Amino acid sequence: MQVIENLKVKEKLYIEKLQNGLTVMIIPKKDIQKKYMIWGTNYGSNDNKFIVPGEQDVTEVPNGVAHFLEHKMFEQENGTNSLDVLTALGVNANAYTTNDHTAYLFECTDNFYEAMDELMDYVQHPYFTDENVEKEKGIIGQEISMYDDYPDWRVYLNTLEAMYHNNPIKIDITGTKETISKIDKEILYKCYKTFYHPSNMVMVISGDFEPEKLLEEVKKRLITNKPSGEIKRIYPEEPDSIVKKEVVQNLEVSIPMYTIGIKDVENNNKEDKSFIVKKDIGIDILLNLILGRSSSLYQELYKDSIIFGEQSLSYEFGKGYAHILISGISSNPKEVFTKFKETVTKLKEEGINELDFERIKKMCYGNYVREYDDVQNVSRMFLADYFRGICSFDYLENIETINIEYLNQLLKDVFKEDKMVLSIVENK
């Protein structure tokens, strides 16, 4: 196994690509009671148009297939549900679908190998019938209805719809009742065979393990797979412009919710992964300088009861999309948006204060280091970064290269007013 060590956090990553194409990553945690396993596939809600390896024609499937497939994976031919089996073992098991990947996981202190048996069995043995697929449509249809009235989700999705013209990032991960009605077992099996091949998957395990022995246990439980070629994914062209500046939706909320979005798709497809990591770190620092808990703007808005509690600050990026999201609850979201833009303009004109920069940079570094304290956080982080072509250790190394000159340039390149949108959910 290849060993990658980071001396800053005193952590080692053991990584090996097996003969069937599966990448296994092991992060040992000496004397830690908790154990965590996550098995993910590089297949998310955005992957609705593709060419199957060995085929010539383009396959296009309805929105929501990746999420639907995740739901169906637990149901077994013998009538059991793997989630119930794992729960009976005393482990905390779950699964999730994002725009970019799908993952199956569990966390435990005991019965690790029994839980591994079950997880690796159900992920490798799908069971779809006309009846169980039809039944699932009703269950997911209820989930879709619930999310339609969920303010946190609507304010987020409305932001994406205001920013993106064509990219599937703006489409709800669950799909719609209309799109899932078109899903059948043949579509599910085709997507499973295409995207759940080991060469398109990665497994991350963290806990008190000897990596070589654990790897042998993984190999024992793998079924034989024929080699598979590269999946050609097809995404629509996305213009740099936004769709609209503002979107307001009325739902039952006691205090308005808001999200400010900044579209940034110009440079995110670069192959230079150090460029992507550095940009991610730089935007993290900038967001905390502008509206982090210790910023002047935060203190002003909080004191005037315009915002309440810490604001969510993030930079999301993937295949063909990249954007900044700033979210929170506010008595006056439009005032927050105005003050945010004024602060960005002032920073561009006057430059970034060196003392503020050093303080926030240290805080961000501390946040990165703390991720390694928890087996769940570190496992999910390495899995998500792997699918983006990044090693999570790169963040610890690249933060040292960030300086004020770089941040001032990033501020001008990314924080453009004509790329900013405001999404509000307020009471009827």
JOHUHU-V233012 format. One record per residue. N is the residue number from 1. BURIAL is + if it has 9 or more other ideal C-beta (glycine too) atoms within 8 Angstrom, else -. Layout:
n=<N	N>
burial=<BURIAL	BURIAL>
This chain:
n=<1	2	3	4	5	6	7	8	9	10	11	12	13	14	15	16	17	18	19	20	21	22	23	24	25	26	27	28	29	30	31	32	33	34	35	36	37	38	39	40	41	42	43	44	45	46	47	48	49	50	51	52	53	54	55	56	57	58	59	60	61	62	63	64	65	66	67	68	69	70	71	72	73	74	75	76	77	78	79	80	81	82	83	84	85	86	87	88	89	90	91	92	93	94	95	96	97	98	99	100	101	102	103	104	105	106	107	108	109	110	111	112	113	114	115	116	117	118	119	120	121	122	123	124	125	126	127	128	129	130	131	132	133	134	135	136	137	138	139	140	141	142	143	144	145	146	147	148	149	150	151	152	153	154	155	156	157	158	159	160	161	162	163	164	165	166	167	168	169	170	171	172	173	174	175	176	177	178	179	180	181	182	183	184	185	186	187	188	189	190	191	192	193	194	195	196	197	198	199	200	201	202	203	204	205	206	207	208	209	210	211	212	213	214	215	216	217	218	219	220	221	222	223	224	225	226	227	228	229	230	231	232	233	234	235	236	237	238	239	240	241	242	243	244	245	246	247	248	249	250	251	252	253	254	255	256	257	258	259	260	261	262	263	264	265	266	267	268	269	270	271	272	273	274	275	276	277	278	279	280	281	282	283	284	285	286	287	288	289	290	291	292	293	294	295	296	297	298	299	300	301	302	303	304	305	306	307	308	309	310	311	312	313	314	315	316	317	318	319	320	321	322	323	324	325	326	327	328	329	330	331	332	333	334	335	336	337	338	339	340	341	342	343	344	345	346	347	348	349	350	351	352	353	354	355	356	357	358	359	360	361	362	363	364	365	366	367	368	369	370	371	372	373	374	375	376	377	378	379	380	381	382	383	384	385	386	387	388	389	390	391	392	393	394	395	396	397	398	399	400	401	402	403	404	405	406	407	408	409	410	411	412	413	414	415	416	417	418	419	420	421	422	423	424	425	426	427	428>
burial=<+	-	-	+	-	+	-	-	-	-	+	+	+	+	+	+	-	+	-	+	+	+	+	+	+	+	+	+	+	-	-	+	-	+	+	+	+	+	+	+	+	+	+	+	+	+	+	+	+	+	+	+	+	-	-	-	-	-	+	-	+	+	+	+	+	+	+	+	+	+	+	+	+	+	-	+	-	-	-	-	-	+	-	-	+	+	+	-	+	-	+	-	+	-	+	-	+	+	+	+	+	+	+	+	+	+	+	+	-	-	+	+	-	-	+	+	+	+	+	+	+	+	+	-	-	+	+	+	-	-	-	+	+	-	-	+	+	-	+	+	+	-	+	+	+	-	+	-	-	-	+	-	-	+	+	+	+	+	+	+	+	+	+	+	-	-	+	+	+	+	+	+	+	+	+	+	-	-	+	+	-	-	+	-	+	-	+	+	+	+	+	+	-	+	+	+	+	+	+	+	+	+	+	+	+	+	+	+	+	-	+	-	-	+	+	-	+	+	-	-	+	+	-	-	+	-	-	+	-	-	+	-	-	-	+	-	-	+	-	-	-	+	+	-	-	+	+	-	+	-	+	-	+	-	-	+	+	+	+	+	+	+	+	+	+	-	+	+	-	-	-	-	+	-	+	+	+	+	+	+	+	+	+	+	+	+	+	+	+	+	+	+	-	+	+	-	+	+	+	+	+	+	-	-	-	+	+	+	-	-	+	-	+	-	+	-	+	+	-	+	+	+	+	+	+	+	+	+	+	+	-	-	+	-	+	+	+	-	+	+	+	-	+	+	-	-	+	+	-	-	-	+	-	-	-	+	+	-	+	+	+	-	+	+	+	-	-	+	+	-	+	+	-	-	+	+	+	+	+	+	+	+	+	+	+	+	+	+	-	+	+	+	+	+	+	+	+	+	+	-	-	+	-	+	-	+	+	+	-	+	+	-	-	+	+	-	-	-	+	+	+	+	+	+	+	+	-	->
